Amino acid sequence: SGGDGGNFDSCTVVTQAEAASAIGETVSAGVLGNATVEGGLACVFYGPSSPTPHDPNVAQADSVRVVVVEGTDALTWYDDYKSKVSAQAITGYGDQAYYDGYASLSVMKGNNYVRIAVAPANTAPSLADEEKLATAILPSL
């Protein structure tokens, strides 16, 4: 779907419940922040152990970040980030996907670039958690 203009943003594709399920704890409601890596707006959910103040413009521990970039620039941003990390190809998500090796799962589906970062409080980011969230949100794109 998508293409509904100004009322589309990253928080419209992921629910608080989906984010909580991915990180395995309760999270705040989604907050929009600038996502410099992906050239769009991030929707950020915070767990109870995340440091304060919350700054949705930067990656923080104990948080779930979901960014959707829609349109002609999506593939450009997808490839740009891919060129900066040790990308590991992942199959089964969208048209193409990669894991950046430490913190996020990036997926291209149609003209949408989705980047998912699940950062639990006291453990390393988990690709399994990110894949779980991708499975939940990709059908709605």
N, C-alpha and C positions, 0 to 999 in steps of 0.2 A: 504494500500500500504506500503510504507516504505521499508527498506531493501536495499536502494541504497547506502549504505556504507558511505564514508566520506563526501559526499555532503548533507547529511541529518543533519539538526539542528533545534532547536526550532523556528528559524525565517522562516523556510520553511513551517510551518504549519499555521501561523497566519499572516494576512496582516495588514498593517497600518490602513486601512479603518475599518477592523473588530475591532481592538483595540480601535480606536476612537469611533466607534459606542457603544462599551461596556461601556466606561467611560463617554461618552456624551460630548466630547470636542475634539479639535484637539490634535494630539499627534505627537511626533517626529518619525522618522524612527526607526525601531527596532535595538537595540544594544545588542550584545551578552555579557553575563557576567556569572561568575561562580555561580551555584545554589547549595549551600552547603546542603540545606535541601533535595534536590531531587537527588543529585548525578549526575547531568547533567549540561547542559548549559541553562541558562535562556535567553529568548528574552524579552528585556525590552523596553517599549514605554513610553515616558515622556510627560505629559501634560504641559501647559504653567506655572502652578504654582509650579511645582516640584522644590525642593531646588537644588541649584547648589553648588559644582560641582556634576554632575550626577555620581553615582557609581553603575554600573549594578550588582556589586557583593553583594549589600545589598538592602533590601527592603526600598523604599522611598515613601513618600506621592506623590499623583498626578501621579501615574504610573500604567501601566498594565504589569504584568510579566506572561509569559507563558513558562513553562518548559516541554519538552518531553524527557523522558528517554525510550530508545528503547532496547529491547532485554531481555536476561535472568535475568538481575539485576533489571528490572523494578518493578516486584512485591515485591522484597525485599525492595526497597526504599519506595514504596507505603505503605507497612505494617510498616516500620520503622517510617515514619512520623506519620502514624495513631496511633501508640503506644504512641506518645509523646503529643498528643493533645486530646481535648474532641471531638472526631469524632462523627459526626451525619450522619447516613446513608442517602444517597440521591438516589432516584430511577430515572430511565429514561435516564441515561448516561452511555454509554459503558457497560462493564460487571458488574462493581461495582463502586460505587463512595461515597465520603463522603465530608462533609463540616467541616473545622477544628474549627468551632465555632466563628471565628473572622476575618479571613483574606483570606482564599483560598478554592477553590474547587479542589479536587483531583479525578481523574478518571482513572480506569484501562480499557483499551480496547485492547483485544488481548495481544500482548507483548509490549504494549506502556503504560507508566504511564504519564499522563498529569496533571500538576498542574497549575491552573489559579488563579492569584491574581489581582483583580481590586481595586485599592486604590485611590478613588477620593480625591481631594484636601482638602475639608472642611467638609467632612462627613465620617462616618464610611464606611469601605469596604462593598460592597453590594453583597450578594449572588445572587440576581437577575441579576446583571451585569455579574457575573461570569458564571451563567447558560446560559445567552445570548451568551457569547463568546464560551462556550463549544458547544452549538448547532451549531455555525458557523464552528468550526474547526474539530469537531470529524468525520464528514463524510470523511474528507480528509486523515484520518489515516488508 
